[in-house]
């Protein structure tokens, strides 16, 4: 991709050194912000803590995530995005504004930024308007908020040559959604989005532990289980001691969970992801489908880091599957490339 981009050095690139323009991956689990010539300046959990009375931001990102489930009545710590879209508009706008001000070192300027924002491909018009309005309220120029479908941004960020007349297949597994797309000539041949992702995996683990051990655990504990011993193809025996509340006695209890149990907990969620990959392959035109024998499938997003997922997908599809370099950063890097080479990529943006 670097070869064709080298040809695009617009005069306004000089002005970008003084620009506030930003690209945003407003994700369910994490928010990332990119600025031209500076790269990724922010990578924080999509969590905000506010004073319940004044609505003043007390913390956002990592500090706010530490507060989840631990706050007194006068503090609200929440995740304002669910399933890839805004669930709490007011908190999302407050969080986004806080992050943008951090990126710009709290400077107030007369020039409002142009924003390219990744959104799920299955987003509704109402949800899309909520994202755009949130960006405007956070400081963007109203006519310069540019949504881009997350799988397209992920494909660009993963370095796929989406401008060429051959098939590129991306599977972006985020916190709230899994996006599958086949792209050629900067156009979407097939795209499918399901509201299943890393959060669903965490929930499945928590429900499994509750069902099997009568133990109630929080979402942060479930996420740690997924990260530490989560796998869909157990090859070695791994164990993890977890703590929670016994649903029978009501007192704290510790149990030991194995990676085989985590695999069992994740079977249905992973099965749903495999199903939409199959649907994408079945709906790809034959000429492009044949390309995938060579180009294969690229995985992006935090969910792609689940151990064994690439091998399982390869086994199920009989195609080469690889995890993109820096899978967590693909969407924001792709949105950033669109911002930097706007004229070349403008047709991949969603109509406002």
Residue pairs with C-beta under 8 A, 6 or more apart in sequence:
1 156
1 159
1 160
1 161
4 163
4 344
5 337
5 341
5 344
8 341
8 343
8 344
10 343
13 36
13 340
16 36
16 37
16 340
17 36
17 37
19 35
19 36
19 111
19 113
19 114
20 35
20 104
20 109
20 111
20 112
20 113
20 114
21 35
21 36
21 113
21 114
21 115
21 339
22 33
22 34
22 35
22 100
22 103
22 113
22 114
22 115
22 116
22 339
23 33
23 34
23 35
23 115
23 116
23 117
23 332
23 335
23 336
23 338
23 339
24 31
24 32
24 33
24 34
24 96
24 115
24 116
24 117
24 118
24 135
24 332
24 335
25 31
25 32
25 117
25 118
25 150
25 153
25 331
25 332
25 335
26 46
26 81
26 92
26 96
26 117
26 118
26 119
26 131
27 46
27 81
27 84
27 118
27 174
27 175
27 176
27 331
28 46
28 79
28 81
28 82
28 83
28 84
28 174
28 175
28 176
28 177
28 197
28 198
28 199
29 45
29 46
29 174
29 175
29 176
29 198
29 199
29 302
30 43
30 44
30 45
30 46
30 175
30 302
30 328
31 42
31 43
31 44
31 45
31 46
31 61
31 95
31 96
31 99
32 40
32 42
32 43
32 44
32 328
32 329
32 331
32 332
33 40
33 41
33 42
33 99
33 100
33 103
33 332
34 40
34 41
34 332
34 333
34 335
34 336
34 339
35 41
35 103
35 336
36 336
36 339
36 340
39 336
40 329
40 332
40 333
40 336
41 103
42 61
42 99
42 102
42 103
43 328
43 329
44 60
44 61
44 62
44 99
45 61
45 62
45 64
45 65
45 79
46 79
46 80
46 81
46 95
46 175
47 60
47 61
47 64
47 65
47 67
47 68
47 77
47 78
47 79
47 95
48 57
48 59
48 60
48 64
48 77
48 78
48 80
48 91
48 94
48 95
48 98
49 57
49 58
49 59
49 60
49 63
49 64
49 67
49 71
49 75
49 76
49 77
49 78
50 56
50 57
50 58
50 75
50 76
50 91
50 94
51 58
51 74
51 75
51 76
52 73
52 74
52 75
52 76
53 74
55 90
55 94
57 94
57 95
57 98
58 64
58 75
59 67
59 77
60 95
60 98
60 99
61 99
64 77
65 77
65 220
67 75
67 77
68 77
68 78
68 79
68 218
68 219
68 220
69 77
69 218
69 219
69 220
70 77
71 77
76 91
78 88
78 91
79 87
80 86
80 87
80 88
80 89
80 91
80 92
80 95
81 87
81 92
81 176
82 176
82 199
83 120
83 176
83 177
83 195
83 199
84 119
84 120
84 123
84 150
84 174
84 175
84 176
84 177
84 193
84 195
84 197
85 119
85 120
85 123
85 124
85 127
85 130
85 131
85 176
86 92
86 127
86 130
86 131
86 134
89 130
89 133
89 134
92 130
92 134
93 133
93 134
93 137
93 138
96 134
96 135
96 138
97 137
97 138
97 139
100 113
100 138
100 139
112 139
112 140
112 141
112 144
113 139
113 140
113 141
113 144
114 140
114 141
114 144
114 145
114 146
114 339
115 135
115 140
115 144
115 145
115 146
116 146
116 147
116 148
116 335
116 336
116 338
116 339
116 349
117 131
117 135
117 145
117 146
117 147
117 148
117 335
118 147
118 148
118 149
118 150
118 153
118 154
118 331
118 332
118 334
118 335
119 127
119 128
119 131
119 147
119 148
119 149
119 150
119 350
120 149
120 150
120 176
120 177
120 179
120 193
120 195
121 149
121 150
121 151
121 179
121 181
121 188
121 191
121 192
121 193
122 177
122 179
122 192
122 193
122 194
122 195
123 131
123 147
123 193
128 147
128 350
131 147
132 145
132 147
132 352
135 145
136 142
136 145
145 352
146 338
146 349
146 350
146 352
147 349
147 350
147 352
148 334
148 335
148 338
148 348
148 349
148 350
149 179
149 181
149 188
149 191
149 348
149 350
150 172
150 174
150 177
150 179
150 331
151 170
151 171
151 172
151 179
151 180
151 181
151 183
151 188
151 191
151 193
152 162
152 181
152 183
152 188
152 334
152 348
153 330
153 331
153 332
153 334
153 335
153 338
154 170
154 172
154 179
154 300
154 301
154 324
154 330
154 331
154 334
155 162
155 168
155 170
155 181
155 183
155 298
155 300
155 330
155 334
156 162
156 333
156 334
156 335
156 337
156 338
156 345
156 348
157 300
157 324
157 329
157 330
157 331
157 332
157 333
157 334
157 335
157 336
157 337
158 170
158 298
158 300
158 324
158 325
158 327
158 330
158 334
159 324
159 325
160 168
160 170
160 183
160 298
161 168
162 168
162 183
162 184
162 185
162 186
162 348
163 185
163 186
163 344
164 184
164 185
165 184
165 185
166 184
166 288
166 291
166 295
167 182
167 183
167 184
167 189
167 284
167 288
167 289
167 291
167 292
167 295
168 182
168 183
168 184
168 295
168 298
169 180
169 181
169 182
169 183
169 280
169 284
169 292
169 295
169 296
169 297
169 298
170 179
170 180
170 181
170 183
170 297
170 298
170 299
170 300
171 178
171 179
171 180
171 273
171 277
171 297
171 298
171 299
171 300
171 304
171 313
172 178
172 179
172 180
172 181
172 299
172 300
172 301
172 304
172 330
172 331
173 197
173 198
173 273
173 299
173 300
173 301
173 302
173 303
173 304
173 306
174 197
174 198
174 301
174 302
174 303
174 331
175 197
175 198
175 199
175 302
175 303
176 195
176 197
176 198
176 199
177 193
177 194
177 195
177 196
177 197
178 193
178 194
178 196
178 197
178 272
178 273
178 276
178 301
178 303
179 191
179 192
179 193
180 190
180 191
180 192
180 193
180 276
180 277
180 279
180 280
181 188
181 189
181 190
181 191
181 192
181 280
182 188
182 189
182 190
182 191
182 280
182 284
182 288
182 292
183 189
184 288
186 345
186 347
186 348
187 347
189 284
189 285
189 288
190 280
190 283
190 284
192 276
192 279
192 280
194 272
194 273
194 276
196 269
196 272
196 273
197 301
197 303
198 223
198 226
198 301
198 302
198 303
199 219
200 269
201 226
201 230
201 266
201 269
201 303
201 306
202 219
202 222
202 223
202 226
203 219
203 222
204 265
204 266
204 268
204 269
205 222
205 225
205 226
205 230
205 262
205 265
205 266
206 217
206 218
206 219
206 221
206 222
207 265
208 261
208 262
208 264
208 265
209 215
209 217
209 222
209 242
209 244
209 255
209 257
209 265
210 216
210 217
210 247
212 261
213 255
214 246
214 247
214 248
215 242
215 244
215 245
215 246
215 247
215 253
215 255
216 244
216 245
216 246
216 247
217 242
217 243
217 244
218 244
221 242
221 243
221 244
225 240
225 242
225 257
225 262
226 262
226 306
228 238
228 240
229 238
229 239
229 240
229 257
229 258
229 259
229 262
230 259
230 262
230 266
230 306
230 307
231 238
231 259
231 262
231 263
231 306
231 307
231 308
232 263
232 266
232 270
232 306
232 307
232 308
232 309
232 312
233 263
233 307
233 308
233 311
233 312
234 259
234 260
234 263
234 308
235 308
236 259
237 258
237 259
237 260
238 258
238 259
239 256
239 257
239 258
239 259
240 256
240 257
241 254
241 255
241 256
241 257
242 254
242 255
242 256
242 257
243 252
243 253
243 254
244 252
244 253
244 255
245 251
245 252
245 253
246 252
246 253
266 306
270 306
270 309
270 312
273 303
274 312
274 313
274 316
277 297
277 313
277 316
277 317
278 316
278 317
281 289
281 292
281 317
281 319
284 292
292 319
293 319
296 319
296 320
296 321
296 322
297 313
297 314
297 317
297 319
297 320
297 321
297 322
298 321
298 322
298 323
298 324
299 309
299 310
299 313
299 321
299 322
299 323
299 324
299 327
300 323
300 324
300 327
300 330
300 331
301 327
301 328
301 330
301 331
302 327
302 328
303 309
304 310
304 323
304 324
304 327
305 323
305 327
305 328
310 321
310 322
310 323
311 321
313 321
314 320
314 321
324 330
326 333
337 345
338 345
338 346
338 348
338 349
